[in-house]
Amino acid sequence: MADIILFNKPFNVLSQFTHDVPEQALGHYIRLPGYYAAGRLDKDSEGLLLLTSSGKFQHQVSHPKFKLPKTYWAQVEGDISDQAISQLKSGVLLKDGKTRPASARRISEPEIWERYPPIRERKYIPTTWIELTISEGKNRQVRRMTAAVGFPTLRLIRASIGPWDLGGLQPGEYRQLTVPDDMAAAMSGIRR
């Protein structure tokens, strides 16, 4: 069995346990020994980060073989077009190659927490929320994908990884779970 933590990483916090500014590190929020991040989430992104005390589970979560879907809510600048949504669904050509096809759709603004500091807003430029599910992990992939189709990301929240989701966690909160050490077993329907 693997012990995991579902953590809602706040904006401006690094996916590491120590930093010169303690409030910007995981150790400020999680004081349980032996855990480490199974994947990363950029400092300027928010939402679900998995942590584990099992090296085997961490390796499986990170391994491309499992292609764990990751769902993001992105607030983009502008009123995103149907053409841009289609491009996201088909895959987008980035400097390091074309992304795999993704699931993409417009959504209403999710019921989420306020971000501090708030995003920059322009008086005459609307914003749109989209839900994007990808199954790969290129560096800053969602941000680069939305920018490539002409709609830069202003705010990015990871809502789920595989069968695990935020489930009402507020920024800085976490929930501990025990799951099978084998990813195939863990993926067989364990939810929150």
C-alpha positions in Angstrom: 0.0 0.0 0.0 1.1 3.5 -0.7 0.4 6.6 1.4 -0.5 9.6 -0.7 -1.4 13.2 0.0 -3.8 15.2 -2.2 -2.7 18.8 -1.8 -4.2 22.0 -3.1 -1.1 23.9 -3.9 -1.6 27.7 -3.6 -0.4 30.2 -6.1 3.2 31.3 -5.7 4.2 28.1 -3.9 7.0 25.9 -5.3 6.7 22.1 -5.7 9.6 21.5 -3.2 9.8 21.3 0.5 12.4 24.0 1.3 13.0 27.5 0.0 14.6 30.7 1.2 11.0 32.0 1.8 9.4 29.2 3.8 5.8 30.3 2.9 6.7 29.5 -0.8 7.6 25.9 -0.1 5.6 22.7 0.6 7.2 22.3 4.0 5.2 25.3 5.2 1.9 23.4 4.6 2.9 19.7 5.0 4.9 18.7 8.0 4.8 15.0 7.6 8.2 13.3 7.1 9.0 11.1 4.1 6.7 12.6 1.5 7.8 14.0 -1.8 6.0 15.3 -4.9 4.9 12.9 -7.6 5.1 15.4 -10.4 5.3 19.1 -10.4 3.1 22.2 -10.6 4.6 25.5 -11.6 4.9 28.3 -9.0 2.3 30.4 -10.8 -0.2 27.5 -11.2 -2.6 26.3 -8.5 -4.4 23.1 -7.6 -3.9 19.4 -7.2 -0.4 18.1 -6.4 0.1 14.5 -5.5 2.7 13.6 -2.8 3.7 10.1 -1.8 6.0 8.2 0.6 6.3 5.4 -1.9 9.1 5.5 -4.5 7.3 2.8 -6.6 4.1 4.8 -6.6 5.9 8.0 -7.4 7.7 6.4 -10.4 4.4 5.0 -11.7 2.6 8.3 -11.4 5.4 10.0 -13.4 5.9 7.2 -16.0 4.5 8.0 -19.5 3.3 4.3 -19.7 0.3 5.2 -17.5 -0.6 8.4 -19.3 -2.5 9.7 -16.3 -5.0 12.3 -17.6 -4.6 15.7 -15.9 -7.5 18.1 -16.0 -6.9 21.8 -15.8 -9.2 24.8 -15.5 -7.7 27.7 -17.4 -8.8 31.3 -17.5 -7.7 32.6 -20.8 -7.5 36.1 -22.2 -10.2 36.8 -24.8 -13.4 35.1 -25.9 -11.9 31.8 -27.0 -13.0 30.7 -30.5 -14.4 27.4 -31.7 -11.4 27.1 -34.0 -9.0 27.5 -31.0 -10.9 24.8 -29.1 -10.7 22.5 -32.1 -6.9 23.1 -32.3 -6.5 22.2 -28.7 -8.5 19.0 -29.2 -6.4 18.0 -32.3 -3.0 18.8 -30.7 -0.9 21.9 -30.9 2.5 22.3 -32.5 5.0 23.6 -29.9 8.7 24.2 -30.1 9.4 20.7 -28.7 6.8 18.9 -30.9 3.1 18.5 -31.4 1.1 17.7 -28.3 -1.2 14.7 -28.1 -4.9 15.4 -28.8 -6.6 16.8 -25.7 -10.1 17.1 -24.4 -11.1 20.8 -24.4 -14.3 22.7 -23.8 -15.5 26.1 -22.6 -16.9 26.0 -19.0 -18.6 28.5 -16.7 -16.3 30.0 -14.1 -15.7 27.2 -11.6 -16.7 27.8 -8.0 -13.2 28.4 -6.6 -11.3 30.5 -4.2 -10.1 34.0 -4.7 -6.5 34.3 -5.8 -4.1 36.7 -4.2 -2.8 38.6 -6.0 -5.7 38.6 -8.5 -5.0 38.1 -12.2 -4.4 41.2 -14.3 -7.6 42.2 -16.1 -8.0 44.5 -19.1 -11.0 46.7 -19.1 -12.1 45.9 -22.7 -10.8 42.3 -23.1 -13.0 39.6 -21.8 -11.8 36.3 -20.3 -13.0 32.8 -20.8 -12.7 29.6 -18.7 -11.8 26.3 -20.4 -11.4 22.8 -19.2 -8.4 21.0 -20.8 -7.5 17.4 -20.1 -4.1 16.2 -21.3 -2.2 12.9 -20.9 1.4 14.1 -21.2 3.5 16.5 -19.2 5.6 18.8 -21.3 7.0 21.8 -19.4 4.3 24.5 -18.9 2.3 22.6 -21.5 -1.2 24.1 -20.9 0.1 27.6 -20.9 2.0 27.1 -24.1 -0.9 25.4 -25.8 -3.4 28.2 -25.1 -0.8 30.8 -26.1 -0.1 28.9 -29.4 -3.8 29.1 -30.3 -3.9 32.9 -29.5 -5.5 32.9 -26.0 -2.9 33.2 -23.2 -3.6 31.7 -19.9 -4.1 34.2 -17.0 -4.9 31.6 -14.3 -4.3 27.9 -14.2 -5.8 25.4 -11.7 -5.1 21.6 -11.9 -8.4 20.0 -10.9 -7.6 16.3 -11.2 -4.9 13.7 -11.8 -6.2 10.3 -12.9 -8.9 9.3 -10.4 -8.0 11.9 -7.8 -9.4 15.4 -7.7 -9.5 18.5 -5.5 -12.7 17.4 -3.8 -13.4 20.7 -2.1 -9.8 21.2 -0.7 -9.0 24.9 -0.2 -5.6 26.3 -1.0 -3.0 24.9 1.4 -5.3 22.1 2.6 -4.5 18.4 2.1 -6.0 15.0 2.5 -4.2 11.7 3.2 -5.1 8.5 1.5 -3.8 4.9 1.4 -4.0 3.3 -2.1 -2.6 0.1 -3.7 1.1 0.5 -4.4 0.4 -0.8 -7.9 -0.8 2.0 -10.3 -3.1 -0.4 -12.2 -4.9 -1.3 -8.9 -4.9 2.3 -7.8 -6.5 3.4 -11.1 -9.3 0.8 -10.9 -11.8 3.2 -9.5 -10.4 4.7 -6.3 -11.9 8.2 -6.1 -11.1 10.8 -3.4 
